[in-house]
Amino acid sequence: MFIKQLSVFIENREGRLEQVLEALKKNGVNIISLSLADTSDYGLLRLIVSDPEKGKQGLKEDGFSAMLTEVLAIKLSHRVGQLQELLNVICKAGINVEYMYALSTGKDDASIVIKTSDLPKAWELLKSEGVEAFTARDIAKIQ
């Protein structure tokens, strides 16, 4: 039930992000969602894309350091407290949330990408709460 996230390490300098995006465009890889974090020296770009393997290969061919990581992409309802309730389930089980960011699906929903210290256990807990997750096939269909 996990999906592949494409992570790219980029120097924190003018034009470098545009070059990453150009490499993905050139390889026909659609960006579904992204998160960018930076320090003074480098940035970490996390992306959910239509074809993670093709994206990684294209970036490597253009000289970028890229890797694939398994993450959960879960569907949330638009309801006050929904995210907090689900995170409470994870935290009570002693699972650390390493990071998360919004997932843009083009629909009127609230979805997130989440990486935890124990993805299989987190997924089992969330699934027992009735949470639905996106599959790689679901992600590939998002336009």
N, C-alpha and C positions, 0 to 999 in steps of 0.2 A: 504493500500500500504506500510505499515511499516513492518519492519522485527525485529526480536528479536536479541539483542546483549547480549552475556553472559559477565558479568563483574565479575572479581575475585580479591579480595583483598588478597595480599600475603606479608608476611614478607620479607624484603629486606635482605635475607641471602642466602648463598650458597646452591644450590640444591632445593630450594623451587619451582622455575619455572619448573624444570624437574619433580617434583612431580605432579604439575598441569597437565602437558602434559601427564604424565603416567596415571593419573586418566581418562582423556578424551580418551586416547587410549584403556584403559581397558574396557571402556564402548562403544567402537565402534563409537565414535564421531569424525568426520573429521573436522579439522580446515581449514576454507576457507581463513580467513584473521585475522590479529591481530595487536594490538597496545599495547605497554608496556611503561608506564610512571612510574617514581620512585621518591621517596624522600629518605632521609637517613634512614628512618625507615620502609617504606612499598612501595609496588608497586601496581599499578592498571593495570591489564591486561584486555583489551577489546578484545573480540573475536567474529567473525562471524563463526558459526559452522553449521554442517549439521543438527543437532537436538538439539536446545538450551535447551529444557526441560530436555532431557535425560542427557545433559552435566551438567546442574545445579544440578540435582539430584545426579549424580555420584560424583561431586565435594563435595557436602554437606555430602555425605556418607563418604568421605575421610577427613572430617574435615575442608574444606575450606569455606570461606564466599563468596557466589556467588549470583548474582541477574540478572534478565533479565530486559532490557531496550529497549524501542522501538526507532528505528533509521530509517533513510532513506538510502537506497543503490541506488545510481543513476549512470546512464551511461552517460559518457561524450565522446565527439568526440576528437580525437587527433588534436586539432586546437589551435594555439596560442591564448590566451585570453579567451578560453571557460570557465574555472573555474572562472576567475575574473568577467566575464559577469554575470554568474549565481549568484555569491555571491553579486554582485551589486544589483540585483533584490531583494534578501533577505534583504540586509542592508537598502535599500531605504524604505522597508516596516517596518523598526524598529525591525526586528527579529535578535536576537543575535545568532551567531554560537558558540556553547559551545565547540565543538571539531569536528575534522574530521580526517580521515586517508584513505589511499589507500585500495581499495578492489581488491584482487587478484582473477581473475575469470578464469585464464588459457587461456584467449583469448587475441587477440591483440586489447584491448580497454583501455580506461582510465575510471575507475570507482572509486567512493569514497563512504565511509560511512560518514554520517553527522548527528549530533545531534544539534538541534536548540532549542531556548526557546519556539517556537511555531511550532511544527512539522506539524500539519494539515494545517496551513496557509502557511508555507514554501512549502509544497508539492503542494498546489493549485497554488502558484506562479510559481513554477518550471514546473509543468504540463502545465500551460498556455504558457510557453516558449518552449514547445515541448520536454521537458526532459522525458526520460523513467526511470522507477525504477524497481529494482529487487523485485520479490515477494519471500515469504518464500519457495514456490515450486521451483522457479528458483535457489535459494541458495542451497537447498537440492540436486539438480541435479549436482552441480559443483563438479568435481572430482579432 
